[in-house]
């Protein structure tokens, strides 16, 4: 007999249609705790949604600024330690 398990299903009115067989005999009394589950998105979907958020407002000047930042990062910034 199953003590505790997590099953997934879909609610339709007062009925919950389980995705898998719970493995219990017909008529067994159970206690149900319902917790909604976020639908799973394809991998990377969140990044795709936010990456284009400002696409219609992006300018060539923004590209220039980012290029300057990248060039600054690539320049050597270390200094010699005093002896």
MODELLER restraints for C-alpha pairs under 7 A, 6 or more apart:
rsr = mdl.restraints
at = mdl.atoms
rsr.add(forms.Gaussian(group=physical.xy_distance, feature=features.Distance(at['CA:7:A'], at['CA:18:A']), mean=6.86, stdev=0.5))
rsr.add(forms.Gaussian(group=physical.xy_distance, feature=features.Distance(at['CA:8:A'], at['CA:18:A']), mean=5.80, stdev=0.5))
rsr.add(forms.Gaussian(group=physical.xy_distance, feature=features.Distance(at['CA:8:A'], at['CA:19:A']), mean=5.69, stdev=0.5))
rsr.add(forms.Gaussian(group=physical.xy_distance, feature=features.Distance(at['CA:9:A'], at['CA:16:A']), mean=6.07, stdev=0.5))
rsr.add(forms.Gaussian(group=physical.xy_distance, feature=features.Distance(at['CA:9:A'], at['CA:17:A']), mean=5.15, stdev=0.5))
rsr.add(forms.Gaussian(group=physical.xy_distance, feature=features.Distance(at['CA:9:A'], at['CA:18:A']), mean=4.00, stdev=0.5))
rsr.add(forms.Gaussian(group=physical.xy_distance, feature=features.Distance(at['CA:9:A'], at['CA:19:A']), mean=5.13, stdev=0.5))
rsr.add(forms.Gaussian(group=physical.xy_distance, feature=features.Distance(at['CA:10:A'], at['CA:16:A']), mean=5.49, stdev=0.5))
rsr.add(forms.Gaussian(group=physical.xy_distance, feature=features.Distance(at['CA:10:A'], at['CA:17:A']), mean=5.21, stdev=0.5))
rsr.add(forms.Gaussian(group=physical.xy_distance, feature=features.Distance(at['CA:10:A'], at['CA:18:A']), mean=6.59, stdev=0.5))
rsr.add(forms.Gaussian(group=physical.xy_distance, feature=features.Distance(at['CA:11:A'], at['CA:17:A']), mean=6.29, stdev=0.5))
